[in-house]
Amino acid sequence: MAEEVDEPEYWLEVIKDADLSKESIELGRLLVKALEITKIVSKAKKKINLRSKMKNRKISKKAMYLTSPIQSLYHSIIVTYKK
């Protein structure tokens, strides 16, 4: 998925490096937008992967607090939300 997301950025860089466009300002703006989209999608993918891992794991409450701070925070939010 990440490869497809950053492909427009790649091609915009190719166009820029080969001087194929006379619209340097517009090309720069498009490169910035492509980079922003790549960052957003990458961050979303990381969140999805984390949630998927946590959902698939069956961790006891005690073990949850002995694991990473992110997992502990997630557990705290879920417990608070359920109340």
C-alpha positions as CSV (number, residue, x, y, z in Angstrom):
1,M,0.0,0.0,0.0
2,A,2.8,2.5,0.9
3,E,4.3,2.0,-2.5
4,E,1.1,3.1,-4.3
5,V,0.7,6.1,-2.0
6,D,4.1,7.6,-2.7
7,E,4.1,6.9,-6.4
8,P,2.7,10.3,-7.4
9,E,5.4,11.9,-5.3
10,Y,8.0,9.8,-7.2
11,W,6.7,10.8,-10.6
12,L,6.5,14.5,-9.6
13,E,10.1,14.3,-8.5
14,V,11.0,12.7,-11.9
15,I,9.2,15.5,-13.7
16,K,11.0,18.1,-11.6
17,D,14.5,16.5,-11.9
18,A,14.1,16.2,-15.7
19,D,12.9,19.7,-16.1
20,L,9.8,18.5,-17.9
21,S,7.5,21.2,-16.5
22,K,7.6,25.0,-16.9
23,E,5.2,25.3,-13.9
24,S,7.8,25.0,-11.1
25,I,5.5,26.7,-8.5
26,E,2.6,24.4,-9.3
27,L,4.9,21.4,-9.3
28,G,6.3,22.4,-5.9
29,R,2.7,22.8,-4.5
30,L,1.8,19.3,-5.9
31,L,4.9,17.8,-4.3
32,V,4.0,19.2,-0.9
33,K,0.4,17.9,-1.2
34,A,1.7,14.5,-2.3
35,L,4.0,14.3,0.7
36,E,1.2,15.3,3.0
37,I,-1.1,12.6,1.6
38,T,1.8,10.0,2.0
39,K,2.2,11.0,5.7
40,I,-1.5,10.8,6.4
41,V,-1.9,7.4,4.8
42,S,1.2,6.1,6.5
43,K,0.0,7.2,9.9
44,A,-3.4,5.7,9.3
45,K,-1.8,2.4,8.3
46,K,0.3,2.4,11.5
47,K,-2.9,3.0,13.6
48,I,-4.8,0.2,11.8
49,N,-1.9,-2.2,12.3
50,L,-1.6,-1.4,16.0
51,R,-5.4,-1.8,16.6
52,S,-5.4,-5.0,14.7
53,K,-2.5,-6.4,16.7
54,M,-4.1,-5.4,20.0
55,K,-7.5,-6.8,19.0
56,N,-6.0,-10.1,18.0
57,R,-4.0,-10.4,21.2
58,K,-5.7,-11.7,24.3
59,I,-3.9,-10.0,27.1
60,S,-4.9,-10.2,30.7
61,K,-5.4,-6.9,32.6
62,K,-2.2,-7.4,34.6
63,A,-0.2,-8.2,31.5
64,M,-1.6,-5.2,29.8
65,Y,0.0,-2.9,32.4
66,L,3.3,-4.7,32.1
67,T,3.5,-4.1,28.3
68,S,4.1,-1.0,26.3
69,P,2.8,2.4,27.4
70,I,0.6,2.6,24.2
71,Q,-1.1,-0.6,25.1
72,S,-1.7,0.6,28.6
73,L,-3.1,3.8,27.4
74,Y,-5.4,1.9,24.9
75,H,-6.6,-0.3,27.7
76,S,-7.3,2.7,30.0
77,I,-9.3,4.4,27.2
78,I,-11.4,1.2,26.6
79,V,-12.1,0.7,30.3
80,T,-13.1,4.3,30.8
81,Y,-15.3,4.2,27.6
82,K,-17.1,1.1,28.7
83,K,-18.1,2.7,32.0
